[in-house]
Amino acid sequence: MVKKEAVRTDSTEDNSVDSAQARSNFITATKDELAKVVWPSRQQLISESVAVILMVILVSTVIYFVDQIFGWITKQPFLFG
């Protein structure tokens, strides 16, 4: 029978170094990726935001009226019955 000796290595120092290096790599990579982004101009941002808001208002209005029509239709059989 072979006895295995427990080998204890103090890996807490290695983990903290690896963790710090990983954070540093992540931050550097994030900065590099953000530098590649083509940011919209102020005018583009405003016009596209207005377009989105108008579309949301339009679609919600259409959904509201369709809901009102279907609600009215479902009540009709009870009015004449």
N, C-alpha and C positions, 0 to 999 in steps of 0.2 A: 504494500500500500504506500502510495506516495503522498506525502503531506505537502499541501500548497501553502506557502507562506504569504500572508497578506502583505502586499506591497502598497504602501500608502504614499501617494504623491500629493503634494500641496498644490492643487490646481487652481486655487482661488486667485493667485496672482496672475496666472495665465489667462483665466477667464476675464479678469478686469481689464487686462491689456487688450485682449481680443475684442471685448465689448467697446472699449474706447476707440479702438481702431475701426470697428464696424460703424460706430456713430459718425466718426470723422469721414469715412468713405461715403456714408449715406448723405451727409450734409454737402459734401463736395459734389456728389453726383446730382443731387437735387438742384444745387446752384447752376451746374452745367446745363441741366435740362431746362430750367427756367430762362436761361440766357437764350435758348433756341426758340422760345415762344414768340410768335408775332402778335403783339398786343394790338387790339383795335384802337382807332383814334377815338377821341371824345365824341365826335359827330357820329361815327359808326355805332358806338355804344348807345348813344341816345336814340338814334333812329331805329335800331334793332330792338331796343327795350320797348319803345312805343309800339312797334309792330307786334311784339309778343303780347303786350297788354291789350291791344285792340283785338287780337285773335282770341284771347281768353274771354274777353267781354262778349264777342260775337258768338263763340261756341256755347258759352254758358246761357246766353239769351235764347239760342235755338233749342238747347236742351230744356230750358224752362218752358218754352211754348209747346214743345212736343209733349212734355209731361202734362201740361194743362189740357191739351187736346185728348190725350189718352185717358186722363182722369174724367173728363166730360163724357167721353164715349162709354166708359165703364159704368157711369151712373144712369145712362139712358134707359136700359131695360127696366130699371126700378121705377122710373117716372111713369111709364105707361102700363105697368103690370098690375 
